[in-house]
Amino acid sequence: MLRVTHFANHCCASQVSAPKTRELIEQLKSLNLSQVLIVSDRIDENLYLAARNIKNVDICDVEGINPVVMIAYPHVVMTVAALKQLEEMLG
C-alpha cells in the first residue's frame, strides 16, 4: 500500500537554494528517506539538478504524476502546493 509519508512546506526537499546534490541528500537524510519520489507543483531547476545524480530519488510535477511512478517508490514527498494542485485536478 502506498502512503504519502511527508509533506514538504518551505525548508524540506521541495526547495534547494542551489543545485547542490549534497544539500538535497542532507535534507533527505534528516527525513530518514533514501528511496523517494518528490512531487512538486513545478520542477525547480535547482531541485532537478540536485536530484538527478541521486540513486533511487526522482522528481516530478503534479502533471507528470501517475500510479506507475508512485508505486515505484516506498516514500512520496509532496509539497503542500502540489497536494492542493492534485486535489483540484482530481476534483
C-alpha positions as CSV (number, residue, x, y, z in Angstrom):
1,M,0.0,0.0,0.0
2,L,1.4,3.4,-1.0
3,R,1.4,6.1,1.7
4,V,2.5,9.7,1.3
5,T,4.7,9.9,4.3
6,H,5.9,13.5,4.3
7,F,4.6,16.9,3.2
8,A,7.2,19.5,2.4
9,N,6.5,23.1,3.1
10,H,9.2,25.6,2.9
11,C,12.5,24.1,4.0
12,C,12.3,20.5,3.0
13,A,13.3,18.6,-0.1
14,S,11.0,20.6,-2.3
15,Q,13.3,23.6,-2.4
16,V,17.1,23.7,-2.5
17,S,18.9,27.0,-2.5
18,A,21.4,25.9,-5.1
19,P,21.8,22.9,-7.4
20,K,23.8,21.0,-4.8
21,T,23.3,17.3,-4.6
22,R,24.9,17.2,-1.1
23,E,22.3,19.7,0.2
24,L,19.4,17.6,-1.0
25,I,21.0,14.4,0.3
26,E,21.3,16.0,3.8
27,Q,17.6,17.1,3.7
28,L,16.5,13.6,2.7
29,K,18.7,12.1,5.5
30,S,17.1,14.4,8.0
31,L,13.7,12.9,7.0
32,N,15.3,9.4,7.0
33,L,14.5,8.8,3.3
34,S,16.6,7.0,0.8
35,Q,14.1,5.8,-1.9
36,V,11.7,8.7,-2.6
37,L,9.6,10.4,-5.2
38,I,9.5,14.1,-4.7
39,V,6.3,15.7,-6.2
40,S,6.3,19.4,-6.6
41,D,3.8,21.9,-8.1
42,R,6.6,22.8,-10.6
43,I,10.0,21.4,-11.3
44,D,12.5,23.9,-10.0
45,E,15.8,23.8,-11.9
46,N,17.9,23.7,-8.7
47,L,15.8,20.7,-7.4
48,Y,16.2,18.9,-10.8
49,L,19.9,19.4,-10.9
50,A,20.4,18.4,-7.3
51,A,18.3,15.2,-7.6
52,R,19.4,13.9,-11.0
53,N,22.5,12.1,-9.7
54,I,21.0,10.6,-6.5
55,K,20.1,6.9,-6.9
56,N,16.5,6.0,-6.0
57,V,15.4,9.6,-5.9
58,D,13.2,11.0,-8.6
59,I,11.2,14.2,-9.0
60,C,8.1,15.0,-11.0
61,D,5.5,17.7,-11.1
62,V,1.8,17.2,-10.5
63,E,1.0,16.9,-14.2
64,G,3.6,14.1,-14.6
65,I,2.4,12.0,-11.6
66,N,0.7,8.7,-12.2
67,P,0.1,5.5,-10.3
68,V,3.0,3.6,-12.1
69,V,5.5,6.3,-11.0
70,M,4.1,6.4,-7.5
71,I,4.3,2.7,-6.8
72,A,7.9,2.5,-7.8
73,Y,8.9,4.3,-4.6
74,P,8.2,3.4,-1.0
75,H,8.0,7.0,0.0
76,V,6.5,10.1,-1.6
77,V,7.3,13.6,-0.5
78,M,4.8,16.2,-1.8
79,T,4.8,19.9,-1.4
80,V,1.7,21.5,0.0
81,A,1.2,23.4,-3.2
82,A,1.5,20.1,-5.2
83,L,-1.1,18.4,-2.9
84,K,-3.5,21.3,-3.4
85,Q,-3.0,21.2,-7.2
86,L,-3.6,17.5,-7.2
87,E,-6.8,17.9,-5.2
88,E,-8.0,20.4,-7.7
89,M,-7.2,18.1,-10.6
90,L,-9.0,15.1,-9.0
91,G,-11.9,17.3,-8.1
